[in-house]
Amino acid sequence: MFSKAILLGAVALAGVAPLSAQVEASPEAAPEAALMNKGTQAVAKNVPKILASSFQSTFAIDVFGADADAEDKKEQSMNFTVKFQDMKNWALEISMTAEDEFEGEVTQTFTVMADGSYLYLDSPDIATMSQGFLNGPAKLELGFVEKMMKAEMDFDLNDGEGARSKLSEALGQLSFKEEGSTEGKRRFLMNEAPMTGFMVFSAENWFLENAEVNAPGMKAVIKASDSAKVKEWPEGTFTFKPAEGVVVTDVTSMLQGMMGGMGGMEPEEDLEF
C-alpha cells in the first residue's frame, strides 16, 4: 500500500536519477576510492557522469520471485523510457504489467515529468489507482519536492555535482569485479551478498546495456535500448500537455498540509489507497 504522498512524491522522485544503479547510499560513509577494487572504482567513477549530459534510454525490466519450489516466477514487467536534460527537466513514460489475483494480467501506464517548475503525474488509471483522490493529472511544485528531498535524503536538485557524487557513493558500496569485457562492452560481476549478478555497460559512454540483479527472494533482468546522448531536445519535450479540456490539479498545498508544513516530513495521517 502506498500513501497518496508517496504516489505523488516518492515514486516520481525515484526517477530523478533514472540509471541502472538506482541504489541509495547508506548513512555510513562509502568506502574511500583507495579501498575499492578496480572494478568498483571504474563503475563508481564513470556511471554517474551520465547525469552531466542530456540523454535518452529505454529499459525493459522483468522481476522474478522464488516460489515454494524455488523456481523463478515472473511477478512483474516494467518498461520505461527516460528523457533527461538535467535534474529539473526530465520525463518518464512507464508501463507496468503484473498478475492480479482477481483480474488476471493488468497493465498500468504512467507519465512523470519535470518541467523546471512543476513535477507532473498522469495515468489513464489515476482515478482507480488513487481511489478517487485524483480524477486527472496532478502537479506538484518542484520547490516543495526540493525541500522534501533535502529533508529525507540530503539531496539538492540544484546541485548536479552533488547528485553525481551521491550516486558514486552509492555505487561504491557495492562490489564490482570486471570479467568478460570486450572491446565495446564493460562487463562487471556483483558477487557479494545481499546483491549479486552482473551489469554490462557500453565501453564508449557507460550506458547500461543489460543486467541481472539477484537479491533475497527476487531477481531482476534488465535490458536497455535506444540509449544516446542528446545534444539538444526539441522545444516542448519537457512541457506537460494535458488532453483538451482536462484540468491539471495542483496538489502542493494539500501535501504540505498532510506533511505538517514540512515540519519533520511525516504525514499527519497516512491516507492509503
N, C-alpha and C positions, 0 to 999 in steps of 0.2 A: 504494500500500500504506500502511495506517495501522497504527501500533503500537497495542497494547492500551491504553496510557496515553492516547493521543490519542482512542481510541474513547470512553473514559470521562470524559476531561477536556476536551480542546480542542474537540472537536466540540460538546459541550454548552455550553461556555463561549462559543462564538461566538454563542449565543442570548441572552447576558446583556443585550446591547443590540440587541434584535431590531427594528431600524428599517431604513428604506430605505437609509440611508447607512452601511453597515457597512464602514467603511474604517479602517485602523489608522494612527494618527499615526506619522510617521517620527521617528527620533531627533532630527532637526533641528527647531528651533523653528518653529511655524506662523507665517505672516505676521501682523504686527500688524494689528488691525482697521482702523487708519487707512490701511493699504496695500492692503486688499481692495477690490474693486469693490463697488458697491451690492448686486448680486445675491448675491455670495458672503457679504457681511455679513448679508443677510437670512436666508439658509439656515443659516449657522453660528450665528446668534443664536437662531432660533426653533425649528428642528427638535429640538435637544437638550432643550428644555423639556418635550417629551412624557414624558421619563423622570421628571419630577416628579409625574406623575399616574398613577393606575391606568387601564389601557386594555386594549382587545382589538382585534385586527385579523387578517385572513386574507390571505395572499399567495399568488398563483399565479405561478410563475416558469418560463419556458421558456428553456433555454440552447442556443444555436446555435453551431456551429463552422463554419469555412470549409473545404470540401473542396477537392480538387485543382483543380476548375474555379471556385473562388472563390464557389460558391453556398452560401447558408446551409443548413445541415443540422442539424435538431434533434438534440441529443445527450442531453438530459436535461430532464425536467419535475419541478418540485417544488411542493408545496402545503404550507403550514404555517400553523397557527392559533396566535396568540400571546395569552396571557392574562398580564398584567403588573400586579403590585401594587407591588413595589419590587425592589431589586437582589437580594434574597434569597428572594423569593416570586414565582414565575412558572411558567408551564407552556407547553410547545411540543408540538403534535401535528403530526408531519411525515410526509409521503408523498413518496417519490422514485421516479420511473419512468425507466428507461434501457434502451437496447438492448444485450442481451448477445450476444456473438458466437456462443454455442452454444445459449442458451435462448430467444433472441428477446427480446421486451419483458418486463422484470422490474420489479415494483413492490415496494418495501420500505417499511414504516411504522415510526415510532419515537414514543415518548413520552419527553420530557425534562422533568423537573420539579424545582424547588427549593422546599422547604417551610420554610425558615428554619434548618434544622439539617442537612439532607442534600440532595445532588443525586442524582436517580434517573434511571436509563436503562432502558427496556424496549422490546422489539420481539418480534413473533411469530417473527422470523427470527434472533433474537440468537445462538442456538447455531450456526447455519450461518455467520453473519457473522463470528463470533469463532473459528470452527474449534474449538468445544468449550471455549474458555476460559470462556465463560459458558453456563449452561444455563437461565437465567431472569433476572429483573430484578436489577439491581445498584444499590447506593447508595454514595455517597462523601461523607465528612464535608465540610460546607461550610468548616470551619476549614482543612482541607487545600487545598481549592480556593482559598481566600483567599490562602494562602501561595504557591501556585503562580502565581496571577495577579499577586501583588505582586512575585515574583521575576522573572517573564517579561515583564510589561507595566507594572510600577509602577502597578498598578490595584488600588484598595481598594474591596471590595464594601460596606464600611461608610460610604463617603464618596460619597453621592449627588451632591453638588455637584461633587466631583472627577470623577465619571464623566461628568456633563454637560459639564464643561469639556474633558475629553479628546475627547469626540465633537465638540465645537465646534472644537477644534484640528484634528481630522482633516478635517472638512468645509472648514475654512479653507484647506487645502492644495489643494483643487480650485478650479476656476474656473467660476462660475455667472453666466450672463447672463440677466436676466429678459426674456422675449419671449413674446408670445401669451397673456398672462394675461387673465382675465375677472373679472367681479365676484365669482364664487365660487371661482375657481381661480388659483393662482400657478404659472406655468409657467417653468421655468428651463432654458436650454441649457447643456450642458457641451461646450465646443468647443476644448479644449486637450488634445493628446496627453499621455499614452497613453490617457486615458479621455474619450470623447465620448458624446453622446446628449442626453437630456433627462429631467427629472423634473417631475411635476405634483403639487402639494400642495393640500389644502383651504385656502382662504383664511381659513376660520374657526378651524381648530385645528392646521393644519400636518401633518395626517396625510397620508402618501403615498397618492396615488390611482393613478397609473400612471407607468411609467418605461421607458426603453430605454437601456441602457448598452453601449457598444462599447469593447472593448479588443483588443489584438493577438490575432488568431486566434479571437475569440469575440464573441458578442453575447448579452445577457440582456434579455428582455422581461418586465416585472413589472406585474402588476395587483393592486391591493389592494381589499378589500371588507369590509363589516361593521365598519368602524373606528369606535370610540366610546370616550369616557371612561367609566369605571365608578365610580360613587360608592361602592359597597360590594359586594364579592364575596360570594356565598353561602358559608356555612360549609362547609368541606371542599373548596373549589375547589382549594386547593394541598396537599391531603392525598393522598399516593400510596396507591392501593387495589389491591393485587395480587389476582389471582383466588384464590378459596378454595383453600387447601391449597398455594399457591405460596410458596416461600421466597425472600425478598429477600437477596441476598448482599452483605455489607459488604466492599468491596474496598479500603478505605482503607489498611489495614496492608500489603497486597500492593503497592499502588502506591508507598507510602512506601519500601518495600524496593527496588523497581525504580528509584526515583529517588534512592537513596542517602540517605534520610532528609532530603531537601530540600537536600542539600549540593551546590548547583550546578545542580540540576534536570535533569541528564542521566541517563536510564535506564542502569542498569548493563549491560543488554543490550537490544537492540531486538527484542522478540518480535513478529514480524509475523504477520498472518493474511490 
